[in-house]
Amino acid sequence: MNIARVFAMSRRAAVAGILFGTFVAAPPRRAHSQNVANARSLGPPQAADIQRAVNAAYAKYKDLHEGKNADYIPALAKVDPNLFGIALVTPDGQVYVAGDNSTQVSIQSISKVFTLARVLQDSGEATVVKNTGVDATGAVFNSIVAIEQAKGHEMNPLVNPGAIATTSLVSGSSYQDIWKKISDTYDAFAGRKLTVLDDVYKSEAATNQRNRAIGALMYAYGHIKENPDRATDIYTRQCSVGVNTRDLAMMAATLANNGVNPVTGRRVLDAVHVPGLLAVMATAGLYDDSGQWLFKTGLPAKSGVGGGLIAVSPGNWGIAVISPPLDAAGNSVRAQRAIADISAALGGNPYAVGRTATAAGQVRPPR
């Protein structure tokens, strides 16, 4: 039998498989694709599947020692670099954990997501788009050059200039009123009362000269209407809120659940605002490596230099990992790898054709 005939027979067999419901598997081009395919073929992940994926990622990366703690904020340099915890929460409130889920770190830039949520809820998308915009800057997160290039426009709320300006948009007649609105929002997303880590706040406040300059420049260009020092200080305080992995996973799961906290049942953000918020996370959530992360996982995500990382598989789950050592872009090394593995095992990529969300937060192949 010659090669041409073998090829023709193989092609006819493949066509027959498509027509009559059989399937002839082709060799996977890479392990990631095979993981997604396996997750699909098995149907909705059950509780044991989810816990197994979380456990496997923890075991795989618990002894990884790449990266280093952020040290430009002295308090962050002192955090235990061995700290490593994973938590995943589904929209029906089921929680899956591995590692350290009780130790708190400062939320840092992950806070930007939830202050943005507050402004979207109170003032709507047009206010955000008009004030700073939602485009990725293509520059580092605390760039002053990026401000000058567009006079504070064409930013987004997840880099420092846009974030400080977004904080200034939270309504209130006093510092205390504004802070209460922000902290109440964080509490509602997390489902419990969160508190500021005073040592981190004091450390950041003593070393935030660049952020104060950014606030002043955004004020000069009209993106902060009044009192830029107050906006910068409130921003510094919000970055110092203490969270553990369960808190962060619950906050992410609230976004995955279309703005409703999976445990308390409280609507924290109107559903109409969730897609836009996730879009900004997708395009600007991991600093300079946002594009690489989105290409690899498809997940809207946000990192913080305290070592936290959250990601959202819409309708399926929210996940968080805390591990302080960061890569050159400022993102947790272990967190990125653990979340990527777990998402691949559970079919979490929202761009992957063939998986739809169920009401319980699981995924299933289409009929």
N, C-alpha and C positions, 0 to 999 in steps of 0.2 A: 504494500500500500504506500503510494507516494505521499510526500509532504502536503501537496496541494489538496489531495483528497481528504487527508486527515483534517486539515484546516476547514475545509468545506463542511465536513461532518460535524466538527465542533461548533461551527457557527450555526448550523441547523439545530443542533441540540440546545444551544443558548436561546435561540428564538422560540423553540418549543417550550422551553422552561418559562419564558415570559408569558406565552399564550395560555399555558395550562397550569400555571401556579407553582411549578417547581423552580428550584433555584440552583444554579451551578456556581459555586463560590469561586471568585478569582483571588489570586494571592494578594494580600494586603500590601499597599505601597509603603505604609509606615505604621508603627505601633499605635499612634494616636488615632488614626482612622479605624484601625481594627477595634480599639476600645469602644469607640462610638458605635460601630456596627454591632458589636457584641451587646452593648447596652440596649440598642434598639430591638435586637432579635429576641431578647429575654422579656420584652414588654415592660410594664411599670415596675420600677424598683420597689421592693418591699422593705420593711423596716430593717430586716437583717442585711439586705443588700447595702442600704445606706450606711449602717453602722460598720459593715465590713470595709466599705470604701474609706470611711473616716479612719478606722483603725489602721488600715494598710498604709495610708498616707502618713500617719503619725509614726508608725514603725519605720517607714522608709527614710524619713527625714529627721528623726529625732537626734541623730548623731552627726548631722551635717553642720559644719562650722564655717561656712562661707559668709562673707560680709562683715560689717562692723557697725556698732551702735552709732547713732548720730551724736556728735560731740560739740556742735556749735551752740547747743543749749546744754549747759553743764549738767543739769539734772538728768538728762537722757543718757549721758555717758555712764551714769552710775547704775542703770537698770541691768539686772542680771541677763547676760546674753544667752544663757541656756533656757530661759523661759520660752515655752512652746506649748500652745494650746490650740485646739480646733473645735469649733462648734458649728453645727448646721441645724437650721430650724425650718420646718415645712409650714405651709399656710394653715394647716390644721393644728399647729401648736406642738408638734412632736419635736423633741430636742435630741440631737445626737452629738456626743462629745468624745474627745480623747485628749489626754494630756492635762495641762494646768488650765483650769477654767475658773479659777477664783482670784488669782493675782491681778490687780489692776495696773494698767498703764494709762498714760494720758492719750486722749483720743486724737489730738493734733489735727491734721488736715482732714481727717474723716468728718470732723465737725462741720466742714464747709457744706457737705451734702445736706445736712439737716437744718442749717440756717437758711440755705437756699429754699428748702421745703417750706419753711416758715414764711419767707417772702413771697413765694409762689402762691401759697394759700391765702395770704392777706392782700396781695397786690396784683397777682396774676403775671402771666408770661411777658406781656408787653412791657411791663416795668423793667424786668430783668434785661430783655433784649435791647431796650432803648438806653439803659444806663451803661452797662458794660459789655453787653453782647454775650454770645455763647460759643464763640469760635476758639479752637485751640490756638495758642499764641505761637507755637513753634520755638518758644524760648523757655529758659528755666523758670521755675515757679515763682521766684521773687525778682524777676527781671525788671529793672528800671528802664532799660532801653526799649522794651516792648511798650511801656506806657508812653514814652516820648514819640515812638514811631506813629502812633495813631491817637495821641492825646487822650489816652485812657479808654478809647473804644476798642472793639475787636479783642476784648479780653474774654474771660469766662469766670464764673463764680468759684472755680476750683483752683485758681492760682491766686497768690496773695493779693495783688492789686484788686482783682475782681471780688475776692472774698471779703476784704476789708470794706469795700464799697457796698457789698451785699449786706454785711452786718449793719452798716449805717442806714439801710433801708427798713430795718425792723422798727416798727412804730413804737413810740413811748415818750412820755413827757419828761422822763428822767433816766439816768443811768440804771437805777433800780428797776424801773418799769421795763426797760428794754431787756435787761438781763433776765428778769423773771419770765418774760415771754420766750426767750431763747431756751432757758433751762427747762421750762415746762414742756417745751417741744421735744427736747432730748429725752426727758423722762417718759413722755407718752410713747415715743418710738421704742424705747428700751423696756417699757412696762414696769419700771421701778424708779425710785428716786436716785439720781446720780449726784455726785458732789465733786467740787473742784479739788484737785490735788494741790494744796497750797505751796508745797516746795517747788513743784514744776512751774506754777504761776509766777512765783517770785523770781525763779531762775530765768524764765522767759522775759518777764517784764524788765529785768536788769540788762538784757542783752538784745532787745528788739529795736535797736536804733534804725536798722534798715527798714523794718516795717513801719516805723513812725515816719520815715522819709517817704515811703510809698504812700502812706495815708495822706501826708501833706501834698504830695504831687497829684493824687487823685482828687483832692479838694481843690487844688489850683485849676484843674481842668473841669471842675463842676460835677464830678461823679459822686462826691460826698458833699452834701449840701451845707452841713455845719459840723463844727466840733470834730475834726479828724482825729485828734488825740483820744477822744472818748471812744470813737469807733475802733481805733487800733487797740485800746486797752480792753474793750469788751471782746474783740476778736482774740486777743491773747488769753483772756480768761476762758473763752469757750474751748480753745485748744488744750486747756489744762484740765478739762473734765476727766475724771477717772472712769475707766470702763474695763470689763473683762471680756473674754471671748463670747460668753453667753449674751452679754448686753449687746455687743456689736452684731452678733448673728440675729438677735431679735430685731434690731433696727433694720438690718438688711432684709429680713423676712417680711417686715411690715411693708417694704417697698415691693417685694415679690408678691405680696398679697394685695396689691393694688391700693395700698395706703391704709389698710386695716391691721392693727396689731394682732397677731395670731393667737395670743394668749388672753389679752384683756378684751378683745373684740371691739376695741375703740377705733373709730376712724380718725386717723391722725392727719391724713392728707387726702384731699379729694382726688378721685380716680383720674380726673381729667388732667391733673398735673403730673402724674407719675411717668408717662412716656417721655416728656421733655426732660424731666430730672434724670431719668436713666440714660437718655441720649447724651447729656453733658458728662455723666460719669463715664460713658463708653468712649467719648472722644478726648477726655482730659483727666481721667481719674488716676492715672499712674505716672504723672509728671511727664518726663521726656520719653518714656517707654509706653505711653498709652496705646500707640498704634501697634506695637509689637504684641502687647497683651491682648488687644482685641483680635488681632489676626490669629493668635494662638487659641484663644478660648471663646471669643464672642460674648463674653460676659461684661456687662456694666460693672465697674468696680471703683473703689477708692482706697488709696493707701494713706498712711500717716507715718511721719518720721519717728513716732513712738514705737513702731513695730507692728501696728495693726494693719489689717487689710480686710475689707469687706467686698463681697461680690454677690450679684443677684442673678438668678435664673428665673425670669419672670413667670409667675404662676406655679413654680416648682419649689424653690427654696431660696433662703438667704444663708450665706456662709461667712464665717469670720475666722481668721487665724491671727494670733499674736506671736511674734518672734522678732525681737529687737534688731538683730544684725541686718543691715541694709546693703543693697548693691549701690553702684555708682549713681544711679538715677534717684536713689532715696526710697526704694521699695524693698520690703522684707523679702529676703531670699527664700527662706523656707516657706513663707506664706504663699508666694507665687507658685512654687512647685507643688505644694500640697493641694491648693485649690484647683490647679490645672488637672492634676491626677484625679481628684474626686469628681470634678465635672465631667471628665472624659469617661469615667466609669459609670456615671449616672445619666449620661446623655444630656448634660445641662446646657449645651451651646444653643442659644435661641435661633441661630442662623442655620442649624443643621436640619435639613428637610426631613420630615417623616416622624416628628415627635410633637405631640400636643399636650397641653397641661390638663390635668383633671382637677376637680374641685378640691380634692384632698391634698393637692400639691405634688402629686406624682406625675409621671409622664407615660404616654402610651402611643403606640404606632397608630396612624390613621386607619380607618376602616376602608 
